[in-house]
Amino acid sequence: MTLRIIATGGTFDKHYDEIAGKLTFSKGHLPQVIKRARITVPLQLEQLPFLDSLDMHDADRQRIAASCLRADETSIVIVHGTDTMRETAEVLGKAQLPKTIVLTGAMVPYEVKNSDALFNFGFACGIAQALPHGVYIAMNAQIFTWNNVKKNRDEGVFEKR
């Protein structure tokens, strides 16, 4: 079994730009994350244009859906920003692809101390290989179906709707 990883940006892949004093995108962190997580299953990494999920539009979600549809792999992990992860999961869920698609991300960028990125990524990769076909969100050791999840912005967690 080969696992497909689709990177779309989000907080997970943000980098602190010391000159500008803000979080931006540079090269993606996933090659390093994959190595650090010591994932031994064969995988394919696809990097789409990096976006903060608040800047995603319908065309961006359709690009993600097209990548999932094109993929030979039936287990897919999408690294996505948490603010609109649910909206992308809904697009994918309604498409009813015969694949297991797990969206994950981070509340704290990968390169920042005490980030949840590495754990969330590893967790998502494991469950993407074990869950039945469908679309899920995996955050902080919890699994949610695409149509029964919301982000609790006050607590900084995902929970059932």
CORGI-V228021 format. One record per run of one state. SS is the DSSP state (alpha for helix, beta for strand, coil for the rest). FROM is the first residue (numbers start at 1). LEN is the number of residues. If there is no record, write none. Layout:
ss=SS from=FROM len=LEN
ss=SS from=FROM len=LEN
This chain:
ss=coil from=1 len=2
ss=beta from=3 len=7
ss=coil from=10 len=1
ss=alpha from=11 len=3
ss=beta from=14 len=4
ss=coil from=18 len=4
ss=beta from=22 len=4
ss=coil from=26 len=4
ss=alpha from=30 len=8
ss=coil from=38 len=5
ss=beta from=43 len=9
ss=coil from=52 len=1
ss=alpha from=53 len=3
ss=coil from=56 len=2
ss=alpha from=58 len=13
ss=coil from=71 len=4
ss=beta from=75 len=5
ss=coil from=80 len=5
ss=alpha from=85 len=11
ss=coil from=96 len=4
ss=beta from=100 len=5
ss=coil from=105 len=12
ss=alpha from=117 len=12
ss=coil from=129 len=5
ss=beta from=134 len=6
ss=coil from=140 len=2
ss=beta from=142 len=4
ss=coil from=146 len=4
ss=beta from=150 len=3
ss=coil from=153 len=4
ss=beta from=157 len=3
ss=coil from=160 len=2
